[in-house]
Amino acid sequence: MTADTSTVVGRNPVRELLERADVGIEKVMLEHDAHGSTIRAIREAAQARGIPLQYVPEARLRHEAQGAVHQGVAAITAPMRYDTPHDLLTAVAPTWDDVQTRKPVLLAIDRVTDPRNFGAILRSAVASGANGVVVPSRGMAPLNATAIKASAGTAPRLSIARTDDLAAFLTQCKERGYWVVGAEGTSDTSLWAVDWERPVVIVVGSEGDGLASDVAAACDTLAAIPMRGPAESLNVSVAASLFLFAAARGRS
């Protein structure tokens, strides 16, 4: 596993993080004049867990936030870590029979470069009950403070793997019994027509270019979101959410 970010910012994300005993937190930083009920709850939760509190100027929080809205609070955690694709697949369903019985939903994200979009997609993945996420090692937004803030602090709840070859990973998934569905706006197949009652990997592409050609070729099918109004496309995080919740229908 490889490490990435170690900072979470924002009042609700930090409060949620403090409620999770499985996440190590080195310290919580509060702006000198930060106040309100959520700040009070953060302070009390940190004190209850014995986590050091540090009062800092706004400039320090702005630096830690890397452009995200910090709302007067940041938590320094043990680094977020990526799983290997093998470890993720083994943890979700180790055998062909397990895959067929459990019918997992995985999400592959191809070169989404905006951390806010990345975080919003992760939030939808958590909310829809997705079993794991895979991203490419290159050309992908970092899992940084901005992405975690956009996920509303839910990113640590997901198993996220990183691969050097996303197309090869999708082929590996097919060999394990998954059906791979790529989001492609020009497809004649509607996402509502896809058979979601099976193990699936949903693949969404970059904000401007969509799916890379080798990634699209590795999909079993491509599907589009029917657009009834004059808009040509949806933001990638919205599109991912629609696909994820289409797959979630009928699953307990």
VENTA-V968676 format. One record per residue. N is the residue number from 1. RES is the residue in one letter. SS is DSSP state (@ for helix, = for strand, . for the rest). PSI is psi in whole degrees, 0 to 359 (* if undefined). BURIAL is b if it has 16 or more other C-alpha atoms within 10 Angstrom, else e. Layout:
BEGIN
n->N res->RES ss->SS psi->PSI burial->BURIAL
n->N res->RES ss->SS psi->PSI burial->BURIAL
END
This chain:
BEGIN
n->1 res->M ss->. psi->148 burial->e
n->2 res->T ss->= psi->148 burial->e
n->3 res->A ss->= psi->155 burial->e
n->4 res->D ss->. psi->241 burial->e
n->5 res->T ss->. psi->165 burial->b
n->6 res->S ss->. psi->21 burial->b
n->7 res->T ss->= psi->134 burial->b
n->8 res->V ss->= psi->132 burial->b
n->9 res->V ss->= psi->161 burial->b
n->10 res->G ss->. psi->145 burial->b
n->11 res->R ss->@ psi->307 burial->b
n->12 res->N ss->@ psi->317 burial->b
n->13 res->P ss->@ psi->319 burial->b
n->14 res->V ss->@ psi->320 burial->b
n->15 res->R ss->@ psi->317 burial->b
n->16 res->E ss->@ psi->320 burial->e
n->17 res->L ss->@ psi->320 burial->b
n->18 res->L ss->@ psi->338 burial->b
n->19 res->E ss->. psi->351 burial->e
n->20 res->R ss->. psi->112 burial->e
n->21 res->A ss->. psi->344 burial->e
n->22 res->D ss->. psi->359 burial->e
n->23 res->V ss->. psi->122 burial->e
n->24 res->G ss->. psi->131 burial->e
n->25 res->I ss->= psi->123 burial->b
n->26 res->E ss->= psi->319 burial->e
n->27 res->K ss->= psi->162 burial->b
n->28 res->V ss->= psi->130 burial->b
n->29 res->M ss->= psi->131 burial->b
n->30 res->L ss->= psi->140 burial->b
n->31 res->E ss->= psi->146 burial->b
n->32 res->H ss->. psi->314 burial->e
n->33 res->D ss->. psi->18 burial->e
n->34 res->A ss->. psi->138 burial->e
n->35 res->H ss->. psi->174 burial->e
n->36 res->G ss->. psi->168 burial->e
n->37 res->S ss->@ psi->323 burial->e
n->38 res->T ss->@ psi->319 burial->e
n->39 res->I ss->@ psi->319 burial->b
n->40 res->R ss->@ psi->318 burial->e
n->41 res->A ss->@ psi->321 burial->e
n->42 res->I ss->@ psi->314 burial->b
n->43 res->R ss->@ psi->315 burial->b
n->44 res->E ss->@ psi->320 burial->e
n->45 res->A ss->@ psi->320 burial->e
n->46 res->A ss->@ psi->316 burial->b
n->47 res->Q ss->@ psi->322 burial->e
n->48 res->A ss->@ psi->328 burial->e
n->49 res->R ss->@ psi->0 burial->e
n->50 res->G ss->. psi->27 burial->e
n->51 res->I ss->. psi->128 burial->b
n->52 res->P ss->= psi->140 burial->e
n->53 res->L ss->= psi->134 burial->b
n->54 res->Q ss->= psi->128 burial->e
n->55 res->Y ss->= psi->123 burial->b
n->56 res->V ss->= psi->160 burial->e
n->57 res->P ss->. psi->160 burial->e
n->58 res->E ss->@ psi->326 burial->b
n->59 res->A ss->@ psi->324 burial->e
n->60 res->R ss->@ psi->318 burial->e
n->61 res->L ss->@ psi->321 burial->b
n->62 res->R ss->@ psi->322 burial->b
n->63 res->H ss->@ psi->316 burial->e
n->64 res->E ss->@ psi->328 burial->b
n->65 res->A ss->@ psi->343 burial->b
n->66 res->Q ss->. psi->40 burial->e
n->67 res->G ss->. psi->345 burial->e
n->68 res->A ss->. psi->159 burial->b
n->69 res->V ss->. psi->115 burial->b
n->70 res->H ss->. psi->339 burial->b
n->71 res->Q ss->. psi->27 burial->b
n->72 res->G ss->. psi->13 burial->b
n->73 res->V ss->= psi->144 burial->b
n->74 res->A ss->= psi->146 burial->b
n->75 res->A ss->= psi->131 burial->b
n->76 res->I ss->= psi->118 burial->b
n->77 res->T ss->= psi->171 burial->b
n->78 res->A ss->. psi->146 burial->b
n->79 res->P ss->. psi->138 burial->e
n->80 res->M ss->. psi->143 burial->b
n->81 res->R ss->= psi->144 burial->b
n->82 res->Y ss->= psi->140 burial->b
n->83 res->D ss->= psi->165 burial->b
n->84 res->T ss->. psi->153 burial->b
n->85 res->P ss->@ psi->320 burial->b
n->86 res->H ss->@ psi->314 burial->e
n->87 res->D ss->@ psi->320 burial->e
n->88 res->L ss->@ psi->309 burial->b
n->89 res->L ss->@ psi->322 burial->b
n->90 res->T ss->@ psi->320 burial->e
n->91 res->A ss->@ psi->323 burial->e
n->92 res->V ss->@ psi->312 burial->b
n->93 res->A ss->. psi->102 burial->b
n->94 res->P ss->. psi->335 burial->e
n->95 res->T ss->. psi->166 burial->e
n->96 res->W ss->@ psi->314 burial->e
n->97 res->D ss->@ psi->321 burial->e
n->98 res->D ss->@ psi->319 burial->e
n->99 res->V ss->@ psi->315 burial->b
n->100 res->Q ss->@ psi->327 burial->e
n->101 res->T ss->@ psi->315 burial->e
n->102 res->R ss->@ psi->336 burial->e
n->103 res->K ss->. psi->62 burial->b
n->104 res->P ss->. psi->160 burial->b
n->105 res->V ss->= psi->117 burial->b
n->106 res->L ss->= psi->156 burial->b
n->107 res->L ss->= psi->127 burial->b
n->108 res->A ss->= psi->131 burial->b
n->109 res->I ss->= psi->118 burial->b
n->110 res->D ss->. psi->99 burial->b
n->111 res->R ss->. psi->46 burial->b
n->112 res->V ss->. psi->118 burial->b
n->113 res->T ss->. psi->347 burial->b
n->114 res->D ss->. psi->118 burial->e
n->115 res->P ss->@ psi->330 burial->b
n->116 res->R ss->@ psi->319 burial->b
n->117 res->N ss->@ psi->317 burial->b
n->118 res->F ss->@ psi->311 burial->b
n->119 res->G ss->@ psi->319 burial->b
n->120 res->A ss->@ psi->322 burial->b
n->121 res->I ss->@ psi->317 burial->b
n->122 res->L ss->@ psi->322 burial->b
n->123 res->R ss->@ psi->317 burial->b
n->124 res->S ss->@ psi->324 burial->b
n->125 res->A ss->@ psi->316 burial->b
n->126 res->V ss->@ psi->313 burial->b
n->127 res->A ss->@ psi->326 burial->e
n->128 res->S ss->@ psi->353 burial->b
n->129 res->G ss->. psi->21 burial->b
n->130 res->A ss->. psi->148 burial->b
n->131 res->N ss->. psi->346 burial->b
n->132 res->G ss->= psi->163 burial->b
n->133 res->V ss->= psi->142 burial->b
n->134 res->V ss->= psi->137 burial->b
n->135 res->V ss->= psi->158 burial->b
n->136 res->P ss->= psi->155 burial->b
n->137 res->S ss->. psi->333 burial->b
n->138 res->R ss->. psi->150 burial->e
n->139 res->G ss->. psi->22 burial->e
n->140 res->M ss->. psi->143 burial->b
n->141 res->A ss->. psi->145 burial->b
n->142 res->P ss->. psi->155 burial->b
n->143 res->L ss->. psi->71 burial->b
n->144 res->N ss->. psi->191 burial->b
n->145 res->A ss->@ psi->322 burial->b
n->146 res->T ss->@ psi->316 burial->b
n->147 res->A ss->@ psi->318 burial->b
n->148 res->I ss->@ psi->321 burial->b
n->149 res->K ss->@ psi->317 burial->b
n->150 res->A ss->@ psi->337 burial->b
n->151 res->S ss->. psi->4 burial->b
n->152 res->A ss->. psi->33 burial->b
n->153 res->G ss->. psi->7 burial->b
n->154 res->T ss->. psi->346 burial->b
n->155 res->A ss->@ psi->319 burial->b
n->156 res->P ss->@ psi->348 burial->b
n->157 res->R ss->@ psi->350 burial->b
n->158 res->L ss->. psi->147 burial->b
n->159 res->S ss->. psi->118 burial->b
n->160 res->I ss->= psi->124 burial->b
n->161 res->A ss->= psi->158 burial->b
n->162 res->R ss->= psi->136 burial->b
n->163 res->T ss->= psi->149 burial->b
n->164 res->D ss->. psi->345 burial->e
n->165 res->D ss->. psi->93 burial->e
n->166 res->L ss->@ psi->321 burial->b
n->167 res->A ss->@ psi->318 burial->b
n->168 res->A ss->@ psi->323 burial->e
n->169 res->F ss->@ psi->318 burial->b
n->170 res->L ss->@ psi->321 burial->b
n->171 res->T ss->@ psi->319 burial->b
n->172 res->Q ss->@ psi->320 burial->b
n->173 res->C ss->@ psi->318 burial->b
n->174 res->K ss->@ psi->322 burial->b
n->175 res->E ss->@ psi->335 burial->e
n->176 res->R ss->. psi->356 burial->b
n->177 res->G ss->. psi->10 burial->b
n->178 res->Y ss->. psi->151 burial->b
n->179 res->W ss->= psi->126 burial->b
n->180 res->V ss->= psi->121 burial->b
n->181 res->V ss->= psi->117 burial->b
n->182 res->G ss->= psi->139 burial->b
n->183 res->A ss->= psi->116 burial->b
n->184 res->E ss->. psi->114 burial->b
n->185 res->G ss->. psi->339 burial->b
n->186 res->T ss->. psi->359 burial->e
n->187 res->S ss->. psi->148 burial->e
n->188 res->D ss->. psi->352 burial->e
n->189 res->T ss->. psi->127 burial->b
n->190 res->S ss->= psi->146 burial->b
n->191 res->L ss->@ psi->335 burial->b
n->192 res->W ss->@ psi->342 burial->e
n->193 res->A ss->@ psi->353 burial->e
n->194 res->V ss->. psi->140 burial->e
n->195 res->D ss->. psi->102 burial->e
n->196 res->W ss->. psi->358 burial->b
n->197 res->E ss->. psi->53 burial->e
n->198 res->R ss->. psi->170 burial->b
n->199 res->P ss->. psi->131 burial->b
n->200 res->V ss->= psi->151 burial->b
n->201 res->V ss->= psi->119 burial->b
n->202 res->I ss->= psi->133 burial->b
n->203 res->V ss->= psi->123 burial->b
n->204 res->V ss->= psi->148 burial->b
n->205 res->G ss->. psi->184 burial->b
n->206 res->S ss->= psi->162 burial->b
n->207 res->E ss->. psi->321 burial->b
n->208 res->G ss->. psi->324 burial->e
n->209 res->D ss->. psi->351 burial->e
n->210 res->G ss->= psi->211 burial->b
n->211 res->L ss->. psi->138 burial->b
n->212 res->A ss->. psi->153 burial->b
n->213 res->S ss->@ psi->319 burial->e
n->214 res->D ss->@ psi->329 burial->e
n->215 res->V ss->@ psi->316 burial->b
n->216 res->A ss->@ psi->320 burial->b
n->217 res->A ss->@ psi->333 burial->e
n->218 res->A ss->@ psi->350 burial->b
n->219 res->C ss->. psi->148 burial->b
n->220 res->D ss->. psi->325 burial->e
n->221 res->T ss->= psi->154 burial->b
n->222 res->L ss->= psi->142 burial->b
n->223 res->A ss->= psi->152 burial->b
n->224 res->A ss->= psi->156 burial->b
n->225 res->I ss->. psi->120 burial->b
n->226 res->P ss->. psi->128 burial->e
n->227 res->M ss->. psi->110 burial->e
n->228 res->R ss->. psi->335 burial->e
n->229 res->G ss->. psi->184 burial->e
n->230 res->P ss->. psi->356 burial->e
n->231 res->A ss->. psi->139 burial->e
n->232 res->E ss->. psi->330 burial->e
n->233 res->S ss->. psi->172 burial->e
n->234 res->L ss->. psi->156 burial->e
n->235 res->N ss->. psi->145 burial->e
n->236 res->V ss->@ psi->327 burial->b
n->237 res->S ss->@ psi->325 burial->b
n->238 res->V ss->@ psi->315 burial->e
n->239 res->A ss->@ psi->315 burial->b
n->240 res->A ss->@ psi->320 burial->b
n->241 res->S ss->@ psi->317 burial->b
n->242 res->L ss->@ psi->317 burial->b
n->243 res->F ss->@ psi->318 burial->b
n->244 res->L ss->@ psi->318 burial->b
n->245 res->F ss->@ psi->336 burial->b
n->246 res->A ss->@ psi->319 burial->b
n->247 res->A ss->@ psi->331 burial->b
n->248 res->A ss->@ psi->338 burial->b
n->249 res->R ss->. psi->133 burial->e
n->250 res->G ss->. psi->349 burial->e
n->251 res->R ss->. psi->140 burial->e
n->252 res->S ss->. psi->* burial->e
END
